[in-house]
Amino acid sequence: MEERIDLYNDLGQATGKTQLRSEELREDAWYLVVTVWVRDKGGKLLLTQRQETKTFYPLCWEATGGFAQAGEGPWQAACRELAEETGLTPPERQWRFLGMLHSLDIIHDHKYQALAANYLVTLEETEPEISCQPEEVRDARWVTGAEYLALPESEQEPFTPYSFRHFRREILEE
């Protein structure tokens, strides 16, 4: 069964309306997505590569993330996405909310207005094993800050560099 998503206004307030994820959004509607940056004990960042079968941004690298499902808050969506896509289930004390960002993108003539909740998870171990969700994630790798900075934006899903630009100091502990 296809996912339903809640609709929001541009202030981030739920409108009480939902729709199928595949339906085009109205001009005044926004949807909630999450981006989860994972940093290991040694300071390396986790990147996952989208499956080649994904409609949008196939094979692009990203910080873990996705849509919040209807009735789901940002933190619940972030925890679910991280567990589904990587198998990681860190305790709440390792999570930090970085902030919300507004994002507008046009993909295949489809307008996407997103409220992006951004999180940082700081793990207490070095490069733990990742269990990739086969339908979503093709590969995963741990990279240093310098390696991330050298990755061209054209090889990334857009929320990842957008989030990084806004929260770079927190993500890299500068």
C-alpha positions as YAML, in Angstrom:
chain: A
units: angstrom
residues:
- id: 1
  name: MET
  ca: [0.00, 0.00, 0.00]
- id: 2
  name: GLU
  ca: [1.36, 3.40, -0.97]
- id: 3
  name: GLU
  ca: [2.45, 5.81, 1.75]
- id: 4
  name: ARG
  ca: [0.31, 8.75, 2.75]
- id: 5
  name: ILE
  ca: [1.92, 12.02, 3.80]
- id: 6
  name: ASP
  ca: [0.63, 14.90, 5.89]
- id: 7
  name: LEU
  ca: [0.35, 18.32, 4.26]
- id: 8
  name: TYR
  ca: [1.71, 21.44, 5.96]
- id: 9
  name: ASN
  ca: [1.61, 25.17, 5.41]
- id: 10
  name: ASP
  ca: [4.77, 27.20, 4.87]
- id: 11
  name: LEU
  ca: [5.01, 27.87, 8.62]
- id: 12
  name: GLY
  ca: [5.39, 24.15, 9.27]
- id: 13
  name: GLN
  ca: [1.90, 23.72, 10.70]
- id: 14
  name: ALA
  ca: [-0.03, 20.56, 9.82]
- id: 15
  name: THR
  ca: [-3.16, 21.34, 7.82]
- id: 16
  name: GLY
  ca: [-4.98, 18.17, 8.88]
- id: 17
  name: LYS
  ca: [-4.98, 16.95, 5.26]
- id: 18
  name: THR
  ca: [-3.11, 14.00, 3.80]
- id: 19
  name: GLN
  ca: [-2.43, 12.71, 0.32]
- id: 20
  name: LEU
  ca: [-0.69, 9.86, -1.42]
- id: 21
  name: ARG
  ca: [3.03, 10.45, -1.67]
- id: 22
  name: SER
  ca: [2.91, 10.10, -5.48]
- id: 23
  name: GLU
  ca: [0.31, 12.84, -5.97]
- id: 24
  name: GLU
  ca: [1.46, 16.28, -7.04]
- id: 25
  name: LEU
  ca: [1.30, 18.82, -4.25]
- id: 26
  name: ARG
  ca: [-0.91, 21.87, -4.38]
- id: 27
  name: GLU
  ca: [0.80, 25.26, -4.72]
- id: 28
  name: ASP
  ca: [0.20, 26.10, -1.05]
- id: 29
  name: ALA
  ca: [1.06, 22.67, 0.42]
- id: 30
  name: TRP
  ca: [4.35, 21.50, 1.87]
- id: 31
  name: TYR
  ca: [5.48, 18.06, 2.97]
- id: 32
  name: LEU
  ca: [7.81, 16.94, 5.74]
- id: 33
  name: VAL
  ca: [11.11, 15.20, 4.99]
- id: 34
  name: VAL
  ca: [13.99, 14.31, 7.26]
- id: 35
  name: THR
  ca: [17.75, 14.31, 6.76]
- id: 36
  name: VAL
  ca: [19.90, 12.36, 9.22]
- id: 37
  name: TRP
  ca: [23.63, 12.96, 9.33]
- id: 38
  name: VAL
  ca: [25.47, 10.14, 11.09]
- id: 39
  name: ARG
  ca: [28.95, 10.75, 12.48]
- id: 40
  name: ASP
  ca: [30.95, 7.94, 14.01]
- id: 41
  name: LYS
  ca: [33.26, 8.14, 17.05]
- id: 42
  name: GLY
  ca: [36.20, 9.01, 14.79]
- id: 43
  name: GLY
  ca: [34.34, 11.86, 13.08]
- id: 44
  name: LYS
  ca: [33.59, 10.07, 9.80]
- id: 45
  name: LEU
  ca: [30.24, 10.69, 8.11]
- id: 46
  name: LEU
  ca: [27.94, 8.00, 6.76]
- id: 47
  name: LEU
  ca: [26.76, 8.39, 3.17]
- id: 48
  name: THR
  ca: [24.33, 6.05, 1.47]
- id: 49
  name: GLN
  ca: [23.87, 5.62, -2.26]
- id: 50
  name: ARG
  ca: [20.36, 5.57, -3.67]
- id: 51
  name: GLN
  ca: [19.32, 2.51, -5.67]
- id: 52
  name: GLU
  ca: [19.53, 2.82, -9.45]
- id: 53
  name: THR
  ca: [15.79, 2.04, -9.64]
- id: 54
  name: LYS
  ca: [14.82, 5.20, -7.70]
- id: 55
  name: THR
  ca: [12.74, 7.63, -9.77]
- id: 56
  name: PHE
  ca: [14.53, 10.66, -8.38]
- id: 57
  name: TYR
  ca: [18.31, 10.97, -8.07]
- id: 58
  name: PRO
  ca: [19.22, 7.34, -8.80]
- id: 59
  name: LEU
  ca: [22.74, 6.36, -7.71]
- id: 60
  name: CYS
  ca: [23.25, 9.69, -5.94]
- id: 61
  name: TRP
  ca: [24.90, 9.81, -2.53]
- id: 62
  name: GLU
  ca: [23.00, 11.22, 0.43]
- id: 63
  name: ALA
  ca: [22.72, 11.56, 4.15]
- id: 64
  name: THR
  ca: [20.02, 9.13, 5.22]
- id: 65
  name: GLY
  ca: [16.52, 10.54, 4.95]
- id: 66
  name: GLY
  ca: [13.11, 10.48, 3.40]
- id: 67
  name: PHE
  ca: [9.45, 11.39, 3.72]
- id: 68
  name: ALA
  ca: [7.61, 11.49, 7.04]
- id: 69
  name: GLN
  ca: [4.55, 9.29, 6.82]
- id: 70
  name: ALA
  ca: [1.09, 10.58, 7.75]
- id: 71
  name: GLY
  ca: [0.79, 10.99, 11.52]
- id: 72
  name: GLU
  ca: [4.54, 10.82, 12.05]
- id: 73
  name: GLY
  ca: [6.54, 13.61, 13.67]
- id: 74
  name: PRO
  ca: [10.01, 14.59, 12.47]
- id: 75
  name: TRP
  ca: [11.98, 12.64, 15.09]
- id: 76
  name: GLN
  ca: [9.87, 9.50, 14.64]
- id: 77
  name: ALA
  ca: [10.36, 9.74, 10.85]
- id: 78
  name: ALA
  ca: [14.12, 10.24, 11.28]
- id: 79
  name: CYS
  ca: [14.42, 7.22, 13.58]
- id: 80
  name: ARG
  ca: [12.36, 5.06, 11.20]
- id: 81
  name: GLU
  ca: [14.28, 6.14, 8.09]
- id: 82
  name: LEU
  ca: [17.66, 5.56, 9.74]
- id: 83
  name: ALA
  ca: [16.65, 2.10, 11.01]
- id: 84
  name: GLU
  ca: [15.07, 1.08, 7.68]
- id: 85
  name: GLU
  ca: [17.86, 2.29, 5.41]
- id: 86
  name: THR
  ca: [20.93, 1.46, 7.54]
- id: 87
  name: GLY
  ca: [19.89, -0.84, 10.39]
- id: 88
  name: LEU
  ca: [21.20, 1.73, 12.90]
- id: 89
  name: THR
  ca: [19.06, 2.36, 15.99]
- id: 90
  name: PRO
  ca: [21.05, 4.73, 18.21]
- id: 91
  name: PRO
  ca: [19.59, 5.80, 21.56]
- id: 92
  name: GLU
  ca: [17.98, 9.21, 21.89]
- id: 93
  name: ARG
  ca: [20.99, 10.67, 23.75]
- id: 94
  name: GLN
  ca: [23.04, 10.36, 20.53]
- id: 95
  name: TRP
  ca: [20.57, 12.45, 18.51]
- id: 96
  name: ARG
  ca: [20.68, 16.21, 18.05]
- id: 97
  name: PHE
  ca: [18.12, 18.31, 16.19]
- id: 98
  name: LEU
  ca: [19.95, 20.74, 13.89]
- id: 99
  name: GLY
  ca: [16.98, 22.69, 12.55]
- id: 100
  name: MET
  ca: [14.30, 22.99, 9.88]
- id: 101
  name: LEU
  ca: [14.91, 24.18, 6.34]
- id: 102
  name: HIS
  ca: [12.49, 25.11, 3.57]
- id: 103
  name: SER
  ca: [13.30, 23.64, 0.17]
- id: 104
  name: LEU
  ca: [11.69, 24.06, -3.23]
- id: 105
  name: ASP
  ca: [12.61, 21.82, -6.15]
- id: 106
  name: ILE
  ca: [11.12, 21.02, -9.55]
- id: 107
  name: ILE
  ca: [11.75, 17.47, -10.75]
- id: 108
  name: HIS
  ca: [10.21, 16.13, -13.95]
- id: 109
  name: ASP
  ca: [7.76, 19.08, -13.90]
- id: 110
  name: HIS
  ca: [6.65, 18.05, -10.40]
- id: 111
  name: LYS
  ca: [6.91, 20.77, -7.76]
- id: 112
  name: TYR
  ca: [8.28, 19.67, -4.39]
- id: 113
  name: GLN
  ca: [7.98, 22.05, -1.43]
- id: 114
  name: ALA
  ca: [9.57, 20.49, 1.59]
- id: 115
  name: LEU
  ca: [10.05, 21.29, 5.23]
- id: 116
  name: ALA
  ca: [13.26, 19.43, 5.98]
- id: 117
  name: ALA
  ca: [13.96, 18.45, 9.58]
- id: 118
  name: ASN
  ca: [17.70, 17.90, 9.99]
- id: 119
  name: TYR
  ca: [19.35, 15.73, 12.61]
- id: 120
  name: LEU
  ca: [22.85, 14.71, 13.62]
- id: 121
  name: VAL
  ca: [23.51, 11.35, 15.24]
- id: 122
  name: THR
  ca: [26.89, 11.00, 16.94]
- id: 123
  name: LEU
  ca: [27.68, 7.34, 17.47]
- id: 124
  name: GLU
  ca: [29.82, 5.97, 20.28]
- id: 125
  name: GLU
  ca: [31.60, 3.52, 17.98]
- id: 126
  name: THR
  ca: [33.81, 3.72, 14.90]
- id: 127
  name: GLU
  ca: [32.39, 2.77, 11.50]
- id: 128
  name: PRO
  ca: [29.71, 0.32, 12.64]
- id: 129
  name: GLU
  ca: [28.46, -2.14, 10.06]
- id: 130
  name: ILE
  ca: [25.58, -0.89, 7.95]
- id: 131
  name: SER
  ca: [22.70, -3.08, 6.83]
- id: 132
  name: CYS
  ca: [21.45, -1.47, 3.60]
- id: 133
  name: GLN
  ca: [17.75, -1.66, 2.79]
- id: 134
  name: PRO
  ca: [17.88, -3.30, -0.68]
- id: 135
  name: GLU
  ca: [14.92, -1.40, -2.16]
- id: 136
  name: GLU
  ca: [16.32, 1.99, -1.16]
- id: 137
  name: VAL
  ca: [20.08, 1.80, -0.62]
- id: 138
  name: ARG
  ca: [22.63, 0.40, -3.07]
- id: 139
  name: ASP
  ca: [25.75, 1.08, -1.00]
- id: 140
  name: ALA
  ca: [27.04, 2.85, 2.09]
- id: 141
  name: ARG
  ca: [30.40, 4.31, 2.99]
- id: 142
  name: TRP
  ca: [32.08, 6.21, 5.79]
- id: 143
  name: VAL
  ca: [33.93, 9.36, 4.68]
- id: 144
  name: THR
  ca: [36.08, 11.97, 6.33]
- id: 145
  name: GLY
  ca: [34.98, 15.59, 6.23]
- id: 146
  name: ALA
  ca: [37.57, 16.27, 3.52]
- id: 147
  name: GLU
  ca: [36.29, 13.35, 1.44]
- id: 148
  name: TYR
  ca: [32.74, 14.64, 1.77]
- id: 149
  name: LEU
  ca: [33.79, 18.15, 0.73]
- id: 150
  name: ALA
  ca: [35.48, 16.68, -2.37]
- id: 151
  name: LEU
  ca: [32.28, 14.89, -3.48]
- id: 152
  name: PRO
  ca: [30.68, 16.89, -6.33]
- id: 153
  name: GLU
  ca: [27.15, 18.14, -5.63]
- id: 154
  name: SER
  ca: [26.11, 16.63, -8.99]
- id: 155
  name: GLU
  ca: [26.69, 13.18, -7.44]
- id: 156
  name: GLN
  ca: [24.47, 13.95, -4.44]
- id: 157
  name: GLU
  ca: [20.75, 14.02, -3.80]
- id: 158
  name: PRO
  ca: [19.97, 17.77, -3.35]
- id: 159
  name: PHE
  ca: [18.81, 17.78, 0.30]
- id: 160
  name: THR
  ca: [22.23, 16.50, 1.37]
- id: 161
  name: PRO
  ca: [24.44, 19.40, 0.20]
- id: 162
  name: TYR
  ca: [21.65, 21.87, 1.05]
- id: 163
  name: SER
  ca: [21.55, 20.57, 4.62]
- id: 164
  name: PHE
  ca: [25.34, 20.43, 4.82]
- id: 165
  name: ARG
  ca: [25.73, 24.08, 3.79]
- id: 166
  name: HIS
  ca: [23.43, 25.16, 6.63]
- id: 167
  name: PHE
  ca: [24.76, 22.87, 9.36]
- id: 168
  name: ARG
  ca: [28.39, 22.34, 8.36]
- id: 169
  name: ARG
  ca: [29.87, 23.48, 11.69]
- id: 170
  name: GLU
  ca: [27.72, 21.10, 13.71]
- id: 171
  name: ILE
  ca: [28.17, 18.17, 11.30]
- id: 172
  name: LEU
  ca: [31.95, 18.50, 11.14]
- id: 173
  name: GLU
  ca: [32.43, 19.78, 14.72]
- id: 174
  name: GLU
  ca: [34.35, 22.82, 13.46]
...
